[in-house]
Amino acid sequence: MSFHIEAKVGDIAEAILLPGDPMRAKYIAEHYLEDAVCYNRIRGILGYTGTYKGKRISVQGTGMGMPSMSIYATELVNDYGVKNLIRIGSSGSYHPEVKHMDLVLGTAVSTSSAMFKHEFENFSYAPAANFGLLRAAYDMGEKLNLPVRAGLVQTEDHFYDGNAPMYEKLAQYQVLACDNETAALYMVAAKYNARALSILTVTDHMLTDQTITPEERETSLHDMIQLGLETAITL
């Protein structure tokens, strides 16, 4: 048992999906996994282990923001031996070529987060996805005929009051999507030599004002969930 996860060693699979919303973790466990068992209820951040097409897979909510992601990613890797961490989360986009509900695989991530300034002082550090996971997910997306793209993403500390002119500039420099967790996941994975990938659904497009409801964020992101699971069973 770690500080924030009540599972015993061995309860969590080596490959795990990481939605921010714990209710999405519950939905995945109930609708996609067989024989799913809940191993964590601390703080309402639900975690489950079951099987998908015969392979043992876990799914764990992480909460919102980089501090929360860094806590769960660190404990999963160091205390439970998780080796492959796949974030499946919502995102926004200012990029004109990215469409609403497209899937974006984060090849690498930039951020203005104070967490990175604390860790790296005046150096710029842009952690990248694990190439093996990235290649497997992209190939699987093509095979399943999903609207998948691969490219740079941006992670922010804040959700409201964003810097729209800067996001437009980042889009000009081919940043495809923005979220609140990927940078922390990639940094933790790099630090502890684990493998990580962020699969993001563009649920909010800033150029078209398209979005989805809170309920849809929990239950309707099938393409992203399927891609995460199908990628995980190739490992």
N, C-alpha and C positions, 0 to 999 in steps of 0.2 A: 504493500500500500504506500502510495506517495502522499504528498500534502493535499492534492486536489483530485486524486483518482483512488477509489477504494478497491480496485481490482487487486487480485493476487497475481504474482508472477505466473505467467502461463495462460492467464485469462484473455490476453489480447494477442491478436494475430500479428505476424510480421508485416503484413500489408494492411493499411488502414485508410479509410476515407474520412476527410475532415470537413464537414459542413460547419459553418458558423452557428447556425440555428440548431439547438438540440432537438427541436421538434422535427426538423428534417432528418436528423439521425434516427429518431423513432420511426418516422415514416419509411425510411429506407429499410430498417430492420424488419418492419412488419410487412412490407410489400415486395421486397427483393431478396431477402436472406431467408434461408431455411434454418429451423431450429435455433433461432436467435435468442441469446441470453443477455439480459441487461447486467453489465458489470459495474456501472457507475451511475449514482444519483446525486452525488455531492454537488451542492449549489444548483441543482437542476440541470447540470451539464451532462446529458445522458450519453452513455456509451454502450455498445452492443457488440457481441461476436456471434457470427453464424457462418453459414456456408453459402457460396454462390457458385453454381455449376460444379459443385464438389470441392471447391477450394475454400479454405478457412479465411474469412475476411472480417475485419472489425470496422465499425463506423463510430466516430466520436465527435460530439459537438465541441466547439472551441470557444464559443462566445464571440463578442465583437471586439475588434481592435488588435493592434500588435502586442500589447502587454499580455492580453489573455491568450492569444495564439502562442506566444513564446513560452508561457507557463506550460500549456498542454503539450506542445511539441517537445520541450525539454524533458518533461517527465515521461512521456511515451517512449522516447529514445533511450534515456539513461536508466529509467527504473523498470521498463517493461520490454526492452530489446526490440522495439519496432524499427524496422529497417527501411520501409517504403511508405512515405507519407504523401497522400494525394488530396490536396484541398479541392473541394467542389463548392464554389461560392458564387454569389451574385456580384455584379460589377456595373460600372457606368462607362460610357464612351463618348468622346468628342470626335472620333475619327470618322470622316465622311464615307470611307469604304467599308466600315464595320456596320453590320446591320443589327437591328434589335433581335435578340435571342440567338445571335451567333455565339459560338463557343470559342474562347480565346485560351490558348495554351501559353502561359507566361514563360518565354525563353529566358528572360532575365528581368530584373526589377530595379527601378530607381525609386528614391524616396527622399523626402525632406524631414524625416522623422528625427526627433531628438534622441531616440534610442540609438540610432546609428552614430550620431555625433558623440554620444556618451562612449560608445564602443570604439570608434575609430578617429575621434578628435577631428582634425581638419582634413583627413583623407576621405576621398569619395570611394565608397565600396558598393558595388552593384552585384549582388549574388545572383547566380544563375540556377536554372532548373537542372536536375540530373538528366544528362543527354539520353541515357537508356530509357528512362521513363517518358521523356519528351518524344522520342522517336516511336516508342510503342504506342503512345496515345495518338499521335498524329496518324500513324499508319492505320490504327483501329478506326479512327474517325473517318478516314477515307474509305475504308472497307465498309463501314456502316452507312456511308453516304450522309454524314452529319455535316452541318455548316461550321467546320472547324478551321481556325486560323492559328498561326503561331507567331508570336512577336513580343515586343517589349510591353511591360505593364508598369503602372505607377501605384505605389501604396502611400496612403495619407493617414495622418493621425486623426484628422477630423472628418466628420460626415457632412455637417452643415457649414455654410459660409465659406465655401471653397473659392479658389482663385481661378475664375473662369478664363481670363486671358492667358494664364499660365497653362491651363489644361489645353487650350487651343494651340498654344505653342508646342506643347509636348506632342499633341496629335500630329502637328506638322513634322516633328522629328520621329514620327512612326511609333509613338506610344499608343497601343491599341485600346487599352482599358485601364480603369483605375479601381482599386479596392482598398480595404483597410487591414489586410492580414498577410498578403503574400510575402512582403519583404521580411517579416519576422520569421515566417516558416523557412524561407530559403537561408536566412542567416543562421538559424539554429541547426538546420540540417548540415550546412557547410561546417559549422563549428564542431559538430559531433560525428561527422563523416557518415551521415545517413543520406538517403536518396529522397528528393522531394520534387513535386510538380504541382502547379496550380492550374486547375481547369476552371475557367470562369464563364458564366453565362452573362451576356450583356442584357441585364434586366431593365436598365435605365439608359436610354439614349438621349443625350443632352441636346443634340441637334434637331431631333424630331419630337421630343417630349414624350416618347413612348415609355411605358413602365408596366409593371404588373402589381397585383394586389398582395398584401401580406399572406393571405391564404395560398395564393399561387406560388409564392416563394417557398412555402413548405412542401407543396404537393405536386407541382406541375413541371418541375425541371427534369423531365425524364431523359432528355438527350444527354445532359451533363452527368446524371447519375449512371446511366447505361455506359457512357464512355469511361467513367471512373472505374466501375466494376469490371468491365471487359479488359481494361488496361491492367487492373490489379491481378487478374487471374493469369496473365501472361508472364508474371514475374517468377 
